[in-house]
Amino acid sequence: MPEAIYVCGPTASGKSALAVALAERRGGEVVNADAYQLYRGLETLTAAPSQAERGTVPHHLFGVLAPDERCDAMRYRGMALRVLREIRERGRTPVVVGGSGLYLKFLSHGPSPLPPGDPSLREELDARPLESLVTELQQLDPDEAARTNLRNRRYVSRALEICRLSGRPCSELRDEWRQATARVERGLCGIVIRRQRDDLHRRVLERTRAMLEGGAVDEVAALAGVSDTLSKAIGYREIREHLGGGIDATTCLGRIAAATRQYAKRQETWFRREAWLRPLHWAPAAPVPLAAAAAAIDQQG
C-alpha cells in the first residue's frame, strides 16, 4: 500500500469525485492540495466539496484558514505532512487531491535546495549587459553555461544568482536535486486526469455558471478583506468588479470562464512535466473511472 495516493489534474476535471471514490475503495481519507480550498468563506467560488460530499469519507485541510491569512507552499507542506502522518497512524491511506502544482510538489518532493531569489542581487544583474552575465556564468559554471539558453536573460541571471548565493556551481546543485527527485519518485503513487479539450472547456463553463448562480457573488460581497494569497483566486477580482458596477453579470461569467480555461492550460503543462504521475483519460459523459484509476495505482504500488 502506498504512503499516499495523489489525484491530480486541471480544474473542473473531476478530481474530487475520483478522490472520494478511491478513498471509499481503499479505506482512505481525502487531503486537500488546492491552495484556495484551504480557506473558509469562499467555498462556492473555490469549488470546495460540500458538507454532504465530505460526509462519505473524512476530508482534511478544507476551510482551515481565515480569509485574511497568508499561505504559501512551505506552510502548506507543514500542515499536510502532519495530517498525512496522522492518517497513516490510523492505518488508513491518504488520498491527496488538488491542482495547485507548487503545493503538490512541495508535499511530494520537498522544497528545492536552490536558494530563493535575492532582490538586491537581481537588481545588480539586471543592470548589466547580457554579454557580461554570460561571460561570468561561463567562468563560474561552464557546465551550466553549456546547457543554458544564453540568449535568455532570465535563465542566465537565475543561474548566476544560484552560483553567487550558494557559493557552489548551479549545475552541481541542479544535478543533485535531479538525482534526489528520481529517488523520491520511485516511492510515489499518483494519477493525473486527462480530458479532451472541448470537454474540459464545457465543464469549466458549466461550473462557472453554477458557481455564480449558487452563491459565489454573495460570498465575495460578505468578505471585508482577504489576504494577498486568497485574492488571487480566480473569480474573486471579477466578482468584486461586478459588485462595484464595473462589469455586468454576463461579462463577469465570460471573464471567469476564460481565466479558468487559461489556468487549466497552465496546469496541464505543469503536470506533463511530472512524469511520475500516471495519465488517466476520462471520456466525456463517462462515469468516474474508478477501475482504471485503481489499476494505475496498483501498477505503481
Secondary structure, 3 states (H helix, E strand, C coil): CCCCEEEECCCCCCHHHHHHHHHHHHCEEEEECCCCCCECCCCCCCCCCCHHHHCCCCEECCCCECCCCCCCHHHHHHHHHHHHHHHHHCCCEEEEEECCHHHHHHHHHCCCCCCCCCHHHHHHHHCCCHHHHHHHHHHHCHHHHHCCCCCCHHHHHHHHHHHHHHCCCHHHHHHHHHHHHHHHHCCCCEEEEECCHHHHHHHHHHHHHHHHHCCHHHHHHHCCCCCCCHHHCCCHHHHHHHHCCCCCHHHHHHHHHHHHHHHHHHHHHHHHHCCCCEEEECCCCCCCCHHHHHHHHHHHC
